Amino acid sequence: MVCAYRSHEVDDGHTLTRCVAALRTDGASVAHIELGCLDETNLHRLVAEALHCDIEASAPLARLVLEKTAGNPFFATQFLSELASEGLLAFDHSAARWTWDLGQIAAKGFTDNVVALMIGRIGRLPAATRAALKLLACLGNDTSVDMLAHGWMRDPAELDPAIRDALHAGLVSLKDHRLRFRHDRILEAAYARIPEPDRQAFHLRLGRLLLDRTPPEAIGANVFTIVGQLNRAADLIDVREERDRLAELNLAAGLRAKAACANTAALHYLSAGLALLGDDAWQRCEALAFALTQHTAECEFLTGDSARAEQRLDMLAARTSSLTALAIVTQLQLGLLLAESLVALVLIRRWAFIRRGYVDAVADLWRLRKHICRSEEHTSELQSH
């Protein structure tokens, strides 16, 4: 198993850090490889080999690239591409070599931020290509062409040329009918082109479009993409029916993630679903509220938050009016207690369920007896008539 991450994005409390620590505790062999930026020697070699010349000839340009990119390999290659696009790095056919003018490059005032560089590069593409990249950035870094088409908001005839332009520019790759950005910094730049005040509205429009255009039988397979868009815009959804529908979709996404043992992701979806229902959920849609609460508690337990799971299950046991639902909750409570080796509390929980079940059963029998008696009295009256 190979995990790649940026060190500043993963702290001591991150799931990956805890996972690696647990693997080491269990005696697994874990190798940690830190990939830093290119040093001066290697960057000089990169530039020389890219321009097919010796290191001494390209050294002045390599020093400028190092100054601008700090040795970041992706930034360095993109910076060289940008110089070529701007005509500041050109091939002299008569001399059969690459040429450049350091003075002109310095006067151009290139940014030393890779995202800003990519934003500018994307900005020079045709409008349809920019729209396709913006849409792809919202949908995620591994999206099918069909899903991109479902979310396309322009003339359908523009989509295929837009994808070809993005491929030709080297910004995305296409394999097995799926599109990916060639680097996450390109994704970041494409998304940054959406003005921040407009992002929620864009996600809402896109989510509604995907939900409307996706056939009912295909919603399950695409639920993460659809929910991902609508959840980002949940604050803009104020119609109760639409919020309840989104809560149902979050339940479906949560169950799908839970079935794949992605419990942290499942907890995210289930918690979002509960937040969408609001305080009156138990009076309005008890079954949905019960399912979301039950699976949220399970995922809290599975992600190590036993205390919160226990509190949620206690609340659920107090709210439920169904003996079947109570049995489900009690089973979860017993499992939680057994996992913590609290056998005495297991017996107490079991007795509480049996006692409540007995009381409910007696009440049901009493109601049945009264119903039979009334039926017999009614039959006697008919016979007397």
N, C-alpha and C positions, 0 to 999 in steps of 0.2 A: 504494500500500500504506500502510495506517495502522496504527501500533502504539501502544497505550495501556499505560502502566505507572506505578507509583508509584516515585518517585525513590529512596526508601530501600530498595526491594526489588531494585534493579538496580545492581550495582557494576561496576567496570572490567573484571572478568573474565567478566561475564555474556555469554551468547551474543548477546543483542540489541545490547549495546554493541560487541562485536567485529564484528557484521554491519554496523552503521551505519558504523563506522570503515572497513570494507572497501569499502562503497558510496561513501563520500566519496573514498577513495583511487582508485577507478575513475572518479571524475569525476561521479558521480550527484548530482543536486540533492536535498539532504536538508534539510527544514524542521523545526525543533524548536520546538514550541509548549508553553510551560509554563503549566499551568492552576493558579493558586493559589486560595486561599480568597477569598470575597467580602469586599470592603472594607466599611467602615461605610456608605458612601453607597449601595452596591448592595444591601446587606442591608436597609437601611431601605426601599428601593424594593420589594424582594421582599415584606416583611411588609405594607407598605401596599397593594400590589396584591392580595395574597392575601386581605386583609380588606376590600377595597373601601373604603378610607378614605384621607384625606390623610396625608402623611408625618409632619406635626407631631402628629396625633392618635395614631398608632401608635408614635411615637418611643420612649416608655418601654418598651413591650413589645419593640421591636426591639433596644434596648440590652441587655435581659435575654437575648434569643435570641443576640446576639453574644457575650455573656459566657459562655453555656453551650456554644456550638457553635464558637466561634473562627472563625465565618464559613464553616464547611464547608457547602456547599449541601445535600447530602443530609441531614446531621444537622439542619440548620435546618428543612427541610420535615418531617422526622420528628418533631422536637420540637414543632412547631406541631400536627401530627396528634395527638401524645400529649396535649397540653393540651386539645384538643377531646374526645378519648376520655375524659379524666378529668373533663370538665365544667368545666374551669377557663378554657376559651375557648368561649363560647356565643353563639348568635345570638339577639338580642332582637327578636322579631317585632313587638312593639308599636312599638319605636323604629326597626326596620328597619336594625339595625347589629350588628356583633360587639362583645361586651363581655368584659372580663377583670378579674381582681383580682390585682395584682402581689404583694400581701401573701400571699394564699393560695398563689400559685405558688411564692413563695420558701419558704413554710413546708412545702411538699410535699417539698422537698429532692431535686429531680431530679438525676440523675447528669450529669456533663459528659463521659461516654464513650458514644459512639454504639452500640457493641456491647452494653454493659450496658443501654442504653435499649431496644434491640431484643429482648434476652433477656427483659426484663420484659414487653414487649408480646406476644411469642410465648407467654409463660407464662400469659397470660389467655385464650388461645384454647382451644377444646374439645380433649379428650385426643386424639381421632382426627386433628385438624388438626395438633397438635404432633407426632404420630407421623409424619404424612406429610411435614412439613417436615424432621424429623430424617432420614428415609429419603432424601429428595431431596438433603439436604446431603451425605450419604455417597456418593450416586451421582454427584454432580457438577452443574455449573450448566447443563447442557443435556441433559435426560433425557426420553425418550419416556414417555408415559403407560403404554404396555405394559410397559416395563422397570420402572417404578414398581410396577405391578401384580404383576410377577414377584417383587419383593422385599417385597411387603406382607405383614406378619406378623399382621394383625388380621382381623376379619370383613370379607370382600370387599365387603359391602354398605356399609361405612363409608367406602370410599375416595373415591367420587365426591363425597359431601357434604364430605369433608375438603378435597378439591381446590377445591371451590366456595368454601368458607370462606377458604382461603388467597388465592384470587383476589379475593374481596370485600374482604379486609383490605389489599389492595395489596402483598402480600409477594412474589407470584410473577406471572408472565405465562404465557399459553398461546397458542401459535401453531403451526399445522401439527402439532397433536397432540404438541407438545413443551413441556415446562415449564422455565422459567428463573426464578431469583431476580431480582428487579428491581434488586438491588444486591449486590455481593459481601460487604458488611458484614452483610446479612441472612443470607446463607449462613453466614458466620462465627458469627453469633449462634445460628442453628439448630443448627449442629454443636457449639457450646459447651455446649448443653444436655445433651449426652451426657457423663456423668461420665468424666473421663480414664482412671481405672482400668478402665472397662468398654468402652472404645472398640475395643480389639483383638478382644475376644470378639464385639462387635456386628458388626464387619467380617467376621469369620470366619463367623458364622451367616448373614449376608447373602450372602456370596460362595458358600457351599455351597448356599443356597436358589436363587440365580440360576443356578448351574451345573446344579442338579437340574431346574429348571423351564424352562430354555431348550432347545428342540428341538436335536438334534445338528446339523442343517443350518443353524441360526441362530447357533451358537456363534462361528463365525468373524467374523460381523458385529458381535457383542457382546463379543468377547474382551477388549477394553481395559477394559470395565466390570467383567467378571467377575474378571480378573486384578488389577485395581486394588484390589478388595476383599480378595482372598485374600493378595496380597503384603503388605498392611498387617498381616496376622495370621500371617505365615509362622512366627514364633517359637512360635506355639501349635500348629502342625501337627507332630505327632511320628510319624505313621504313614508308613512309607517309601513305600508305594504312592501315598498322597495327595500326598506331596512330589514324587514323580516325575511324577505327573499335572499338578501345578502347574508343574513345570519344562517339560513339553510345551506347556502353555498359554502360558507366557512365551516359548517359541520361536515359537509361532504369532503372538503379539502383536509380537514383535521383527521377524519377517519382514514382517508387515503394515505396521509403521511404517517399516521400511527400504524397502519398495516405494514408499512415499509420500515418500521422501527425508527422513523425520524421523529422522535418524541418531542424534541425542542421545537421543531417546525410545527408539529401538530398542536402543541400548546399555544403557539402564537395564533394559529387560525381559530382555535376553540375560544380563546380569550377574546379575540376580536368579535366572534359571534355573540358571546354573552354581552359584551359592551353595546352591541347594536340593538339588542332586545329591549333594554331599558328596565325600569323598576317594576312595571306592571306585567312583565312577561308571564308570570305564573297564572295570572288571571286570564290572559289573552291567548297564550299558546303553551300550555303546560308541558306537552310532550316534547316540544323543541327545547324548552328551557331545561327540562330534566336531562335530555340527551347531552346537551352542551355542558351542563354542570357535571354530569357523571364522567364524561370522557376527559373533561378538564382536570378533575380530581385524579383520575388514573394517570394522566400525563404528568401532573405535578409530582405524584409519587415516583413515577419512572424516571423523572429528571432530578430526583434527590430532595424534593421539597415535601417531606412527609408531613410536617406540621401543618402546612397549608392544605394539603390533601385531606388530612383528618378533620380540620375545621370545615372544609367544604362538604365532606360526607356527613358530618353531624348536622349541618344546615339542611342538607338534602333529605336526611332521614326525618327531620322534624317537619319538613314541608310536604312530603309525599303523602297521598291519601290512599294509594293503591298498595295492596299486600304484595303483589308481584314486583312493583317498583321497590318496595321496602326490602324484599329479598335480595334484589340486585345490589342495593346499597349496603346491606348487611354483609353480603359476600365480599364486597370490596373492603369493607372495614375489617373483616376477619383476616383477609389476605394481608392488609397493611400491618395489622398487629402481629400476625405470625412472622412476617418479614423482620419485625423488630423484636421477636422472641418474647412478646408480652402475652404468655399463655393464659394467665389469670384474667386479663381483660377480654381475651377471646371468649372464655366461658361466660363472662358477664354479658357481652354483646349477644351471644347465642341465646342466652336465657331471656334477654330483653325482647329479642325477635319472637321467640316462641310464645312468650307471655302476650305480646301485642297481637300475634297471629291467633292465639287462642281466644282473646277477647273479641277480635274481629269476627272469628268463626262463630262464636256464641251469638253475637249480635246478628249475623246473617241467618243463623238457624231460627232465632226468635222472630225476625222479620218474615221468614218463610212460614213459620207456624201461624202467625197472624194472617198471612195471605191465604193459607189453606182454610183457616177457620171462616174467613169472610166468604170464600168460595163456597164452602159447605152451606153457610147460612143463605147465600144467594140461591143455591140449588134447591134448598128446602122451600123457599118462598115460591119458586117457579112451580114445584110439584103441588103445592097447596092450591095454587091458582088453577 
